[in-house]
């Protein structure tokens, strides 16, 4: 992976051999003072450029519709390749060379890695998704479909909005729910950063009153 000043990486995930991940930062010079769909359209070339630096192309990338639900979808082995899942806020795979991504601006992007089974998941967990339990749902589905042991998982919580900028600390709830699902507390890592803290680095839906860009969090295993 080629270093980029526009991609934030997390030490706990970087320490896992063969795992590729990142969290894109604010793109300078791109006008995102618009609605979500148009902002994403304007940001797509930037996302593609940053993904390319990480060795990821759109052809091997899965995304979801992100409807603030708890659906977790995924692929394995020789399943027909899909690029986008409807009504889905979490995506998982155990296929090397297949990458997953979620868009966020204040909501939590949660990246989950199983270094034993070489499975992973990317989850969009805002206030509603957290209340619905999407992260423990993802942990359970990794166990059910790929044989993951929760005790092996690394759960990384990316920058998201937090108190006092927001009235609910859903990052704390995600961590608690992950531990309750069997992940050791030391393996649930919250970066601790609030997306409202630095407007030159992060987009914030709340602070920018809905007219803003999105970050893209991605994860996947290199082909061995």
C-alpha positions in Angstrom: 0.0 0.0 0.0 1.4 3.4 -1.0 1.2 5.9 1.8 -1.2 8.8 1.2 -1.8 11.9 3.3 -5.5 11.6 2.5 -5.9 8.1 4.0 -6.0 7.4 7.7 -4.9 4.0 8.8 -5.2 2.2 12.2 -2.2 0.6 13.9 -4.2 -2.5 15.1 -5.2 -3.3 11.6 -1.9 -2.4 10.0 -0.2 -5.0 12.2 -2.1 -7.8 10.6 -0.1 -9.3 7.6 -2.0 -9.2 4.3 -4.8 -7.0 5.5 -5.4 -3.8 3.5 -7.6 -1.0 5.0 -8.0 2.8 5.1 -10.3 5.7 5.9 -10.2 8.5 3.4 -9.9 12.0 4.8 -11.4 15.3 3.5 -10.5 16.1 -0.1 -9.3 19.6 -0.6 -10.7 21.5 -3.5 -13.8 19.5 -4.0 -17.1 21.4 -3.5 -19.4 19.2 -1.4 -21.9 21.8 -0.3 -24.7 19.8 -1.9 -26.9 16.7 -1.3 -25.4 13.3 -0.6 -25.7 11.8 -4.1 -24.1 14.7 -5.8 -21.4 15.0 -3.2 -20.6 11.3 -3.7 -20.5 11.7 -7.5 -18.0 14.6 -7.1 -15.9 12.6 -4.7 -15.7 9.4 -6.7 -12.6 10.3 -8.7 -10.8 11.1 -5.4 -12.0 7.9 -3.8 -10.7 5.9 -6.9 -7.4 7.6 -6.7 -6.9 6.8 -3.0 -8.1 3.2 -3.5 -5.6 2.8 -6.3 -2.8 3.8 -4.0 -3.9 1.0 -1.7 -4.0 -1.4 -4.6 -7.8 -1.6 -4.8 -10.0 -1.1 -7.9 -13.7 -0.7 -8.3 -13.9 -4.1 -10.0 -13.1 -5.9 -6.7 -15.0 -3.5 -4.3 -18.3 -4.3 -2.6 -20.6 -1.5 -1.2 -24.0 -1.4 0.3 -27.0 1.0 -0.1 -26.7 2.1 3.6 -30.3 2.6 4.8 -29.5 2.8 8.6 -30.6 -0.8 9.1 -28.9 -3.9 10.5 -28.6 -6.1 7.3 -25.2 -7.6 6.8 -24.5 -9.2 3.4 -21.6 -10.9 1.9 -19.9 -13.3 -0.5 -17.6 -16.3 -0.1 -15.6 -18.6 -2.3 -16.9 -18.9 -5.8 -20.1 -16.9 -5.3 -21.0 -14.7 -8.3 -19.4 -11.3 -8.0 -21.6 -8.5 -7.1 -20.7 -4.8 -6.7 -23.5 -3.4 -4.6 -26.0 -4.7 -2.1 -29.4 -3.1 -1.7 -30.8 -2.3 1.8 -27.5 -3.2 3.4 -25.3 -1.5 6.0 -22.7 -4.2 6.6 -20.7 -6.3 4.1 -18.4 -9.2 4.8 -16.2 -11.6 2.8 -13.6 -14.4 3.3 -12.3 -14.1 -0.2 -8.8 -12.7 -0.7 -8.7 -9.9 -3.3 -12.3 -8.9 -2.5 -12.6 -5.5 -0.8 -15.4 -3.9 1.2 -16.3 -0.3 1.8 -18.8 2.0 3.6 -19.4 5.8 3.3 -19.7 7.9 6.5 -19.9 11.5 7.7 -20.4 11.4 11.5 -21.7 7.8 11.5 -19.4 5.1 12.7 -17.4 3.1 10.2 -16.5 -0.2 11.9 -13.8 -2.4 10.3 -13.7 -6.0 11.6 -10.8 -8.4 10.8 -10.4 -12.1 11.5 -6.7 -12.9 11.1 -7.2 -16.6 11.7 -10.0 -17.3 9.1 -8.9 -14.3 6.9 -12.4 -12.9 6.9 -13.4 -9.3 7.3 -16.4 -7.0 7.5 -17.1 -3.3 6.9 -20.1 -1.8 8.8 -21.9 1.5 8.7 -23.2 2.0 12.3 -24.7 5.4 13.1 -27.2 6.1 15.9 -30.0 3.9 14.5 -27.8 1.1 13.2 -26.1 1.0 16.6 -29.4 0.8 18.4 -30.4 -2.1 16.1 -27.2 -3.9 16.9 -25.6 -4.1 13.5 -22.0 -4.6 14.7 -22.9 -7.6 16.9 -25.0 -8.9 14.0 -21.9 -8.7 11.8 -19.8 -10.5 14.4 -22.5 -13.3 14.6 -22.6 -13.6 10.8 -18.8 -13.9 10.6 -19.1 -16.7 13.0 -22.0 -18.4 11.3 -20.8 -18.1 7.7 -17.0 -18.2 8.0 -16.4 -20.0 11.2 -14.9 -17.0 12.9 -14.2 -17.1 16.7 -15.2 -13.7 18.2 -12.1 -14.1 20.4 -9.9 -13.8 17.3 -11.5 -10.6 15.9 -10.1 -7.2 15.8 -12.8 -4.5 15.8 -11.7 -1.0 14.8 -14.0 2.0 15.3 -13.1 4.9 12.9 -13.6 8.6 13.5 -17.2 9.5 14.2 -19.2 12.1 15.9 -19.2 12.1 19.7 -20.3 14.1 22.8 -20.4 17.0 23.3 -21.0 17.6 19.6 -23.6 14.9 19.6 -25.9 13.8 22.3 -25.3 10.0 22.0 -22.0 8.2 22.4 -22.7 5.4 19.9 -19.0 4.5 19.7 -19.1 3.5 23.4 -22.2 1.4 22.6 -20.4 -0.3 19.7 -17.5 -1.2 21.9 -19.8 -2.6 24.7 -21.8 -4.6 22.2 -18.7 -6.0 20.6 -17.4 -7.2 24.0 -20.8 -8.7 24.8 -20.6 -10.6 21.5 -17.4 -12.2 22.6 -14.6 -10.0 21.3 -12.0 -9.3 24.0 -12.1 -5.7 25.2 -8.4 -5.2 24.3 -9.3 -6.1 20.7 -12.0 -3.5 20.3 -10.1 -0.4 19.4 -11.8 3.0 19.2 -9.6 5.7 17.6 -11.4 8.2 19.9 -11.6 11.0 17.2 -14.7 13.1 16.8 -15.5 14.1 13.2 -16.6 17.5 14.4 -13.1 18.2 15.9 -11.2 19.2 12.7 -13.1 20.5 9.6 -9.9 20.6 7.6 -9.6 16.8 8.0 -13.1 15.4 8.5 -16.6 15.8 7.1 -19.4 16.3 9.6 -23.0 16.0 8.6 -24.1 17.7 11.8 -21.7 20.5 11.9 -22.1 21.2 8.2 -25.9 20.9 8.4 -26.2 18.0 6.0 -24.3 19.6 3.1 -21.0 17.9 3.2 -18.9 15.1 1.7 -18.3 11.5 2.8 -15.4 9.5 4.1 -14.8 6.0 2.6 -13.7 3.2 4.9 -12.4 0.1 3.2 -11.0 -3.3 4.1 -9.9 -6.5 2.5 -7.3 -9.2 2.2 -4.5 -9.2 -0.4 -4.3 -12.1 -2.8 -1.7 -14.5 -1.3 
